[in-house]
Amino acid sequence: MTFDHSMNVSEVFLVFATYTTLIILKMMMMSFITAFFRGLRGAFENPEDIADTRREEKFRQMRSHPDVERMRRCHQNDLENIIPFVLIGLMYSLTAPDLESAEIHFRIFMVARICHTVAYVCPLPQPSRVLTWLVGVLVTFSMAYRVLKMTFHL
């Protein structure tokens, strides 16, 4: 049996593209969740965000709220972790890893980020949030190790 390197990269890339699309959509949903909490808690940062209210009322509503800030921090954490995953995952995909191994990496990262969001938004007691964050970071480091190993022939 011969090994078709291009077929493996293509299959891995399709799996990568699928999981990356799902995790980016989850990250994008955080904008809607934050907006929902802004409306629910009446916490706005810009005067133009508040329609049809008197000037004094507008400035009273321009405030932060702990729930809104929690959603913003969760979204910020997504940005800090998902962007490196996408970039390193793309490079990892190009190293022609075993399809099953690649899918495990991508799936674990996605599940970890979804669990992290649930732990952040609900909020669940620690160490739930830090453990889900750590799992995602370790997956990204594992992929980075393979990229560097293939690059430097370690």
JOVEN-V589718 format. One record per pair of residues at least 24 apart in sequence whose C-alpha atoms are under 7 Angstrom apart, sorted by the first residue. I is the first residue (numbers start at 1). J is the second residue. Records with the same first field share a line. If there is no record, write none. Layout:
I = J  J
This chain:
5 = 96
8 = 96  99
9 = 93  94  96
12 = 93  99  102
13 = 93
15 = 103
16 = 106
19 = 106  107  110
20 = 86
23 = 110
27 = 75  78
30 = 75
34 = 68  71  72
37 = 67  68
38 = 68
41 = 65
71 = 121
74 = 117  120
85 = 140
88 = 140  143  144
89 = 143
91 = 147
92 = 143  144  146  147
95 = 147  150
105 = 139
109 = 136  139
112 = 136
